[in-house]
């Protein structure tokens, strides 16, 4: 003869969740403290307020953003930005750093130490220096390459 099967339903799902929630601080104390620290930093920096405002703006904000991004001048600007970013990824960072430093230094020295009445002869002597000729050569190469690429088919 068959024996009756005893069935006891599991604990209420809400009770199970509450029990897990009560045990969580002890089990995950380190992670919870790190999360509280992160939350405090986000609050102090105003990032939480910013995120809340963005979420409240919701669809209205995304619609306005999309409207602005799809206008022709903004699309061109984004495309140009992508092209510039791709160009920068292909440049040697050391060469770019040296060039940027040289341009900055040259502008500062030229603006603040150039004689008020520089003669053409003095300018010609400066251009004849090896460093100036090297830069002129690079500029000429660059102009030549741009000219080749701008040729009409």
C-alpha positions as CSV (number, residue, x, y, z in Angstrom):
1,X,0.0,0.0,0.0
2,X,1.2,3.5,-0.8
3,X,2.4,5.8,1.9
4,X,1.2,9.3,2.0
5,X,3.7,11.9,0.9
6,X,4.1,14.8,3.3
7,X,4.3,18.1,1.7
8,X,5.4,21.2,3.5
9,X,5.6,24.3,1.3
10,X,8.7,26.3,1.4
11,X,8.9,29.3,3.6
12,X,7.2,32.4,2.3
13,X,9.4,34.0,-0.5
14,X,9.3,37.3,1.3
15,X,10.5,35.7,4.5
16,X,13.3,34.0,2.6
17,X,14.4,37.4,1.1
18,X,14.2,39.1,4.5
19,X,16.4,36.4,6.0
20,X,19.0,36.8,3.3
21,X,18.9,40.6,3.7
22,X,19.4,40.2,7.5
23,X,22.5,38.0,6.9
24,X,23.9,40.1,4.1
25,X,25.7,42.7,6.2
26,X,27.7,40.1,8.1
27,X,28.5,38.1,4.9
28,X,29.4,41.0,2.7
29,X,30.6,43.6,5.2
30,X,33.7,44.6,3.3
31,X,31.9,45.0,0.0
32,X,29.1,47.0,1.6
33,X,31.6,49.4,3.3
34,X,33.3,49.9,-0.1
35,X,29.9,50.6,-1.7
36,X,29.0,53.1,1.0
37,X,32.3,54.9,0.5
38,X,31.7,55.0,-3.2
39,X,28.2,56.3,-2.7
40,X,29.4,59.0,-0.4
41,X,32.0,60.2,-2.9
42,X,29.4,60.3,-5.7
43,X,27.2,62.3,-3.4
44,X,30.0,64.7,-2.4
45,X,31.0,65.4,-6.0
46,X,27.4,66.0,-7.1
47,X,27.4,63.1,-9.4
48,X,24.3,61.5,-7.8
49,X,22.4,64.7,-8.3
50,X,23.5,64.9,-11.9
51,X,22.5,61.3,-12.5
52,X,19.1,61.9,-10.9
53,X,18.5,64.9,-13.0
54,X,19.4,63.0,-16.2
55,X,17.1,60.2,-15.2
56,X,14.3,62.6,-14.5
57,X,14.8,64.4,-17.9
58,X,14.6,60.9,-19.5
59,X,13.2,60.8,-23.0
60,X,12.9,64.6,-23.3
61,X,16.7,65.0,-22.9
62,X,17.6,62.2,-25.3
63,X,15.2,63.6,-27.9
64,X,16.8,67.0,-27.7
65,X,20.3,65.5,-27.8
66,X,19.4,63.5,-30.9
67,X,17.9,66.5,-32.5
68,X,21.1,68.5,-32.0
69,X,23.4,65.7,-33.1
70,X,21.5,65.1,-36.4
71,X,21.9,68.7,-37.6
72,X,24.4,69.0,-40.4
73,X,27.0,71.3,-38.7
74,X,27.1,69.1,-35.7
75,X,27.4,65.9,-37.8
76,X,30.3,67.5,-39.6
77,X,31.9,68.4,-36.3
78,X,31.6,64.9,-35.0
79,X,33.0,63.4,-38.2
80,X,35.9,65.8,-38.1
81,X,36.5,64.9,-34.5
82,X,36.6,61.2,-35.4
83,X,39.1,61.9,-38.2
84,X,41.3,64.0,-35.9
85,X,41.2,61.3,-33.2
86,X,42.1,58.6,-35.8
87,X,45.0,60.8,-36.9
88,X,46.2,61.2,-33.4
89,X,46.2,57.5,-32.8
90,X,48.7,57.1,-35.7
91,X,51.1,59.7,-34.5
92,X,54.1,58.9,-32.3
93,X,53.3,60.3,-28.8
94,X,56.9,61.4,-28.2
95,X,57.0,63.3,-31.5
96,X,53.7,65.0,-30.7
97,X,54.8,65.9,-27.2
98,X,58.1,67.4,-28.5
99,X,56.3,69.3,-31.2
100,X,53.6,70.7,-28.9
101,X,56.3,71.8,-26.4
102,X,58.3,73.4,-29.1
103,X,55.3,75.3,-30.5
104,X,54.3,76.5,-27.0
105,X,57.9,77.6,-26.2
106,X,58.4,79.2,-29.6
107,X,55.2,81.2,-29.3
108,X,56.1,82.3,-25.8
109,X,59.6,83.4,-26.8
110,X,58.4,85.0,-30.0
111,X,55.6,87.0,-28.4
112,X,57.6,88.2,-25.4
113,X,61.1,88.5,-26.6
114,X,60.9,89.5,-30.3
115,X,62.5,92.8,-31.0
116,X,59.9,95.5,-31.8
117,X,61.7,96.5,-35.0
118,X,63.2,93.3,-36.3
119,X,64.8,93.8,-39.7
120,X,64.3,91.5,-42.7
121,X,68.0,90.7,-42.6
122,X,67.7,89.5,-39.0
123,X,64.7,87.4,-40.0
124,X,66.6,85.9,-43.0
125,X,69.5,85.0,-40.7
126,X,67.2,83.2,-38.3
127,X,65.5,81.3,-41.2
128,X,68.9,80.2,-42.5
129,X,69.8,78.4,-39.2
130,X,69.8,74.6,-39.4
131,X,66.8,74.2,-37.0
132,X,64.7,76.6,-39.0
133,X,65.6,75.0,-42.3
134,X,64.6,71.6,-40.9
135,X,61.2,72.9,-39.9
136,X,60.8,74.6,-43.3
137,X,61.6,71.3,-45.0
138,X,59.0,69.5,-42.9
139,X,56.4,72.2,-43.7
140,X,57.3,72.0,-47.5
141,X,56.9,68.2,-47.4
142,X,53.5,68.6,-45.6
143,X,52.3,71.2,-48.1
144,X,53.4,69.0,-51.0
145,X,51.5,66.0,-49.5
146,X,48.4,68.1,-49.0
147,X,48.6,69.3,-52.5
148,X,48.9,65.8,-53.9
149,X,45.9,64.7,-52.0
150,X,43.8,67.7,-53.0
151,X,44.4,67.1,-56.8
152,X,41.2,66.7,-58.7
153,X,40.8,63.3,-60.5
